[in-house]
Amino acid sequence: MDKIFVITLPFFALIGCGYLAGWKKIVPEAGIAGINTFVFYFALPSLLFRTMATRPLTEILDLNFMGAYTLATLAVFAIGGAAARILFSTGLGGSALVGLSGCYSNIGYLGLPLLIALLGEEVGVPVALVLAVDLVVSMSVAIVFLEADREHGGQGLSGMKKIIKGVALNPLALGITAGIVVSAFDQGLFAPLDTFTRILGAAAGPSALFALGASLVGRPISSGFQMVSFMTFLKLVIHPIAVWVVMTQLFAIEPLWAASAVLVAGLPVAGTVFVLSQRYDVLFARVSTTILVSTIVAVATFSVLLAILGY
């Protein structure tokens, strides 16, 4: 528990800084919107590009492991989206964000350093593979639904063309695609480009967490508590159970890799979901509160999960 607290404390501090800045009006609402624009168009695409570009295809394409995690994640995405439509009468975009909140873990800024610190360097590869699935599959599926919801007035071929164009030109999708292309050539990154994307990508996590904290000013935790509770339960309980079932009962995944995937699934909701909700103006308050609540609750649930798995 002490280990987890020491590692997660800086992330709480970043959220607290954002909250303080918003509360004291040090950064106005327009400034927070500007930070999110920077994250969406520059920092996150750079992070996604470098994540994919610096890993060889032979490492990131373990189809058995990735297929198992994809199956479990999409199942949770579908459960969350369908439940949101039935229980909370959300639109297509809102359902997509509820589903994404239930299966998109905070890996890059919390999971990777946390699991390596707890279990050792050998878990780096499976965690990286899970990150690739989240970036390429979960995020892409959510963006398709968000773009479709934004173009809900479009009909037939014309509407579909707008949706496809919106997905294809989305900065996050472009970052992922470009990274995969570079990885396929197996030539590595040009040194200045490597440094540039590393510096810019490193700003994504702090910026998103800062903006998250600022967005919570004036938004009581009790607001939308039923939906927030549902998304938190979906992420911290249903997602790791689904991954465990698929990894151990449906696929023969090596134990350490399976345990790594389950632990990743037990992480709180990623700040990327908050960035998407702000960008598309869908469930902004609910998602931001869920990220905060799930991060706090995960300190306890993640410890329980470690104990259950024997770590």
N, C-alpha and C positions, 0 to 999 in steps of 0.2 A: 504493500500500500504506500509506504514512504517513497519507494522508487517511482511509482506512478505519479505521485503528487509532485515530486521534484521535477519530473519531466514535463508534466502538463501545466505547471504553475506559470511559465512564460506565456502560454496561450491565453490563460485567464487574464493575465496582466495586460495583454494587447487589447482584449475586449474591454477591459476596464478603462484603458486609456481612451478608447473611442467613446465610451459612455460618458466619461468625464468631459471630453472635448465637446460632445453634443449637449450635455447638460449645462455647461458653462458658456455655451455659444462661441467657444473658441473657433470651431469650424461650423459654418452655417450649413443649412440643408443643401444649398447649391454646391458647396464644397464637397459634401459627402457624395452627391451625385457625380461630381467630377472625379472623385477617387474611384468610384465604381466604373466609370467610363475608362479610366486608365487601366484598371484591372481587366476589364472585359476585352478591350481592343489591343492591349500591349502586353501586360505582365503575364496573364494566364496563357495566351497563345504562345508566348515565348517559353513558358514552363512546359507546356504540352509538347511543343516542337522538340525541345531538348531532351525531354523524357524519352520520347520515341527514337530520336535520331542517334542517341548515344548508346543504344542497346542493339546488338546484332539480331537479325531476324531469327536465327537458329535458337536464340535464348528466349525471345519473346513469343515464339510460336509453339509452345508445348501444348498441342491441341487437346490432349486428354485432360490435363489439369484445367486449362482455360475453358474447355467445353463444360466441365463440371461446374465451375464457378459461374459461368454464363447462365447455365440452366437454372441454378438456384437463385441468382440475382434477378433474372427476368421473371421468374415465378413470383418473387416478392414484389417486384415492380407491378406486375399484373394484379396481384392481390390488393396492394395498396391503392392502385388507381381505381379498381372496381369498387372497393369499399368506400373510397372518397365520393364516388358518384352516388352510391346508395345511401350512405350515412350523412353526408354533408352537402349533397347536391352540387358538387363542384362542376365547372365546365371542363372541357378537354384539357386545357392548359393546366388548370388546377389539379386535375386528376394525375397528370403527368408529374407534376412537382411533388405531390404526396407520394406517388410511387417511387420517384427518384430519391426523396428523403428517406424512404425505407430501405434503400439498397446502396446508396452512394456514401462510402465511408471517408472519413478524414484520414487519408493514407499519407499523402505527400508531406504534410506538416505535423502529423501526430503519429500515425501508424508505423511508418518506416523507422524513425528514430526510436520509438517506444519499443517495438518488437525486437529490433537489433540489440537494444540495451538489455532487454529481458531474456532473450533466447539466443543471442549470438549472431555473428555475421552470416551464418549459413541460411538464415531465413530471408535474406535480402532478395534472392531470386524469386521465390514464390510470391513474396509481397509485391515485387515489381511486376510480375505477371498479372496479379489481381488488379494492380493499378492500370495496366494496359487495357484490361477488360472494361474497367470502369470508364476510362477515357474514350475508348473506341466504341463500345457497345451501349452502356447505360446512358452516357451523356448524349450520344447521337440519337438514340430512341427518344429521349426526352425532348431534344431540340426539334425533332420531326413533329411531335405532338404540339409543342409550343408554337411552332411556325404555322401548323395547321389551324390552331385556335386563333391565331392572329389574322389568318386569312379565311376565317369562317364564312365570310360573305362571298368568297370566290366559288364559282361553280364549274364543274366539268374540267376540261383540259386546261383552260386558262387559270383556274384556281390551283390546279395541281402544278402547273409550271411555276407559279409564284412560290408555292411551298418548296419545291425542289431547289429553286434559285436561292431562297432564304436559307435553307440548310447548307447548300454548297458554299455560300459566301459568308456563312457564320464564322467569325474570327477563331472560335475555339475549334470548329471542325477543320478549318484551314490549317491551324497549327498542328493538329493530329496528323492530317494527311501529309503535310510537308515533311514531318518527322519520319513517318513510315517510308516515304520515298527516299530520303537521305539514308536511312538505315539499310534499305535494300541494296544501295550501291556499295555499302561496306567500306567507305573511304574515310570515315570519321568526319568531324567538323573542322572547318577552317578555323585556326586558332583564334583570330579576332571574333569570328561569329560565335564560337564556343563561349568565349568570355562575355560577349555582349548578351547572349541569351541566358547565360547563367546569372548575371547581375540583374537583368530585367525580370527573369522568372522568379528570382528570390524575393522580389518585391510583392509578388502576388499574395502570398499567405499573410504577411503583416498588414497589407493594405485591406484585404477582404475582412480580416478579423477586426481591424480598427473601424471600418465602415459598419460592420455588424454591431459593434458596441454602440456606436453613435445612433444607429437606427432604433435601438431599444429605448431611447429616451422618450418618456411619455407613453410608453406602451407597456401596461401592466402585464405581468406574467399570467394573470387570470384571464386575459383577453383571449377568447377562442381556446379555452383550456381543454375542451374535449378533443378538438382536432390536434392540438399540440401533444396531448397525452397519447393519442392514437399513433401519431407519427413517431414519437419517441419509443413507444412499445414495439412498433413495427421494426424500427431500426435496431434496437438494443436486445430484443428477445427473438422475434420471428426470423429476422435475417440470419443470425448465427445458427439457429436451429435448422433452418432450411439448408444452409451450407453444410452443416454437419451431416444431415441426412443424405444429401446428394454425394458428398465426398466419401462417406464411409459405407453407405448402404447401396448406392447405385453405381458408384465408380470405385475402382481399387486404387486409391491415391495413397502414396507413401505417407506414413503417419505424421511426420514432422511437417510436411507440406500441407496436409489436410488440417492439422492443428493451426498452422499459420493462417490458412484461409478462414477458419472459424473465428480466430481472434481478430482478424481484420474486419470481418463482418460484425463483430461486437463493438466496433469503434463508433463514436458519435457521427452525426451528419456532417458532411464536409461543407466548408464555406463556399465552395463552388455553387452549391444549390442556392445559397443566398444571393450570389451574384446573378444567377439566371433569373431568380424570382424578381430581383430589382430591375434587371434589364427588360424583362417582358411584362413587368408590373402585374404580377400574378401572385396572390397569397404572400405578399411581401412581409407583413407583420407576423403571420403564422410561421413561415419558414425561418425567419430570423429568431423568433422565440424558441422554436424547436431546436435549432442549432445550439443555443445557449443551454436550454434545459437538458438536451441529450448529452452535452459535454459534461455538465455537472453530474448527472445521474450515472454516466459511464465510469466515473471514478470508482463507484461501488460495483456496478454490474460487470465491469471488465475484470475486476479483482476476483469476483465470484466465478467468472468464466475461466480464468487462469486456474483457479483451484479445482474446478470440475475436470479440466483437461489434464490435471496433474502437474502443473508448472508452478 
